[in-house]
Amino acid sequence: MKTLKLTSVLLLFLFVIVTSCSDDFVDVDSQDPNSEDFFNEEADYQDALIGAYDLLQSSYINVMLGEIASDNTLSGGESATDVLGIQEIDEMIHTPVNQQLRDIWSWMYAGVNRANYIMEFQDKTDFPGKNVVLAQARFLRAYYYFELVKWFGDVPLAVDERIQFGDQFEIERTPKAEVYAQIQLDLIYAADNLPASWDEAETGRATKGAAQALLGKAYLYQENFPKAVEYLEQVIGGPYDLVEDYDTIFEQDGENGIESVFEIQYTDKEGAGFGCLQCSEGNVAVGFNGIRNYTGPDFESGFSFNVPTQEAVDQFEEGDLRKDVAILDIDAWSVANDATFSEGYKHTGYYNRKYIARKGDLNTGDANLTNPNNYRAIRFADVLLMAAEALNRGGLGDGQAQIYLNRVRDRAGLSELDLTGPALTEAIYKERRVELLGEGHHFFDLVRTKRAAQEIQGFTSGKNELFPIPSIEIELAGDRWAQNPGY
């Protein structure tokens, strides 16, 4: 990570101690005779905490598939068999045998295990500020569990202890309501103990506002609208604000700005390869999203996945300043800039401009896997729109909901809306779609608001709200877990 970065020795240590690339239940290596001799000083806790942050970088696949599974983008790539798991999710024909879904499961649980590693030894050594270390660990655990619940529903829940190999024969899938309850406890603790900001050298660590925002989001997903408003409005109270120029948000100079409530840090200083994508310190999705066989100014070439649909592009109103920031019309661009490119599979003529590779990075090999573009995981605009939705859907005040919605529209150069009731609800939904297009939220917005079946081609109600538990994980657990319905 840019500032929370592991040294090679520490990375190796944490991979051996906490998680390996084996086929075990949640990628845990059980040969761990010396872990109890760790955590003897503050530096040990800080090193382990950096290891827990590190798995955030692997969530690039969550972001990509959050768009591809929706009606915002198509799979793209080179052909119908290029990364077959991505193609299947785009077509809504995915099964429990899907490498990308297994990656999400394994990598998010690796993050849980790294956070739990710290919590397991939370009482071993005292030092000033330990509560802040534990608050970060609990924020990260909540973040990873929130991703798991979004994708898979009921999931095994472990708290304050690692899931060791062999535990899979005893641990059960936990009802998602109980997982959410733990997420809430973790985020409340985090919000009470994290600072409002960090020094520049610690950029990227979780803050009080990040915990409050994720907590509000978790309540929104459960349709607990009063609680969602309570925590989201605490974030709206400061110190965040909308960046005046939307065009700057997704450029390198715009990273970790005033609109960024929580941002996942990436760097191009350490190379990566396809043999261990989760090991990359760069944003892998950026290379995957990139323009196929591109030569020209401003951008670098990529693999042409995750291409926006015409229907998504048409959602932007006339004069919306966000359109050309979110969408790259490659045909118009190539003519205007004497650029060349190749059409990939399911070519639409559009690319996700927010997250495609820019010129100017170090081009560390493999350059397509080592892009330094940070992921803006929680933006202030997202918080405003979540608060607007909770106020409106919860019957808690359409007037205030309008204020939050119109702050976002004003920045986009659009006229303010004076709507109430269901008409305001639909306006908020549409605003979330165009404001956050390309950022990985849309599929889950459609599912939680029960609009997915009418919007996503091939979506089956009662099935596709969740993704299947990877079959190998069920097998490793002794075939005791029931699969999600329909799979």
PERAFEN-V292250 format. One record per pair of residues at least 24 apart in sequence whose ideal C-beta (glycine too) atoms are under 7 Angstrom apart, sorted by the first residue. I is the first residue (numbers start at 0). J is the second residue. Records with the same first field share a line. If there is no record, write none. Layout:
BEGIN
I = J  J
END
This chain:
BEGIN
0 = 52  53  56  203  264  266  280
1 = 202  203  264  265  266
2 = 200  201  202  203  264
3 = 49  52  203  204  264
4 = 266
5 = 49  50  53
9 = 46
13 = 50  113
17 = 50  112  113  116
18 = 109  112  113
20 = 275
22 = 471
23 = 164
24 = 162  164  167  472  475  476
25 = 105  108  109  112  162
26 = 105  109
27 = 112  161  162  163  164
29 = 163  164  165
38 = 120  123  124
39 = 124
40 = 124
41 = 126
44 = 117  132
45 = 132
47 = 116  117
48 = 117  132  135  136
50 = 113
51 = 110  113  114  117  136  139
52 = 139
54 = 106  109  110  113
55 = 263
56 = 263  265  279  280
57 = 106  277
58 = 146  263
59 = 282  283  284  374
60 = 99  102  103
61 = 103  146  439
62 = 284  374  438  439
63 = 284  287  304  305
64 = 88  99
65 = 439  440  441  442  443
66 = 305  437  439  441
67 = 305
68 = 442
69 = 441  442  445  455
70 = 308  310  311  454  455
71 = 307  308  311  436  441
72 = 305  306  307  308  351
73 = 306  308  345  347
74 = 304  345
75 = 303  304  305  306  343  344  345
76 = 302  303  304  343  344
77 = 343  344
78 = 344
79 = 344
81 = 344
85 = 304
90 = 457
91 = 455  457  458  463
93 = 466
94 = 467  486
95 = 467  468  469  470  482  486
96 = 470
100 = 466  467  469
101 = 469  471
103 = 150
104 = 151  469  472
106 = 277
107 = 143  146  147
110 = 139  143
111 = 140  143  144  157
112 = 161  162
114 = 139  140  143
115 = 140  157  159  160  161
116 = 161
118 = 159
119 = 159  160  161
130 = 192
131 = 192  193
134 = 188  189  192  193
135 = 193  204  205
137 = 185  188  189
138 = 185  186  189  193  205  209  210
140 = 185
141 = 182  185  186  213
142 = 213
144 = 178  181  182
145 = 182  213  217
148 = 175  178  179
149 = 443
150 = 466
151 = 465  466  468  483
152 = 465  483
154 = 178
156 = 181
167 = 475  476
168 = 476  477
172 = 480
179 = 217  221
182 = 217
183 = 214  217
186 = 210  213  214  217
187 = 214
190 = 214
195 = 238
196 = 238
202 = 255
203 = 262  264
205 = 261
208 = 234  239  260
209 = 260  261  377
212 = 260  261  377  382
213 = 377
215 = 385
216 = 385
219 = 385  388  389
220 = 447
224 = 389  392  393  395
225 = 393  395
227 = 385  389
228 = 386  389  390  393  395
231 = 382  385  386  389
232 = 386
234 = 260  382
235 = 382  383  386
239 = 379
240 = 379
241 = 379  380  406  410
245 = 320  321  324  410  411
246 = 324
248 = 375
249 = 324  353
251 = 371
254 = 373
258 = 378  379  380
259 = 375  378
260 = 377  378  379  382
261 = 376  377
262 = 373  374  375  376
263 = 373  374  376
264 = 373
265 = 370  371  372  373
266 = 371
267 = 360  361  363  369  370  371
268 = 361  363
269 = 363
270 = 363  364  365  369
271 = 365  368  369
272 = 365
276 = 368
279 = 368  369
281 = 368  369  370  371
282 = 370  372  374
283 = 368
284 = 354
285 = 354  355  356  370  372
286 = 356  367  368  370
288 = 350  351  354  355
289 = 355  356  367
290 = 329  340  350  355
291 = 340  341  343
292 = 340  341
293 = 338  340
294 = 338  339
295 = 333  336  337  338  339
296 = 336  338
297 = 357  358
298 = 355  356  357  358
299 = 356  357  358
301 = 355  356  367
302 = 367
303 = 343
305 = 351
306 = 345  346  347  349  350
307 = 347  349  351
308 = 347
309 = 347
311 = 436
312 = 349
314 = 429  432  433
315 = 433
316 = 413
318 = 412  413
319 = 411  412  413  433
320 = 411  412
321 = 411  433  434
324 = 352  353
325 = 352  353  436  437
326 = 352
327 = 352  355
351 = 437
353 = 437  438
354 = 437
375 = 438
380 = 407  434
381 = 435
383 = 407
384 = 427  430  431  434
387 = 427
388 = 427
391 = 423  424  427
392 = 424
397 = 423
404 = 430
407 = 434
459 = 485
461 = 485
END
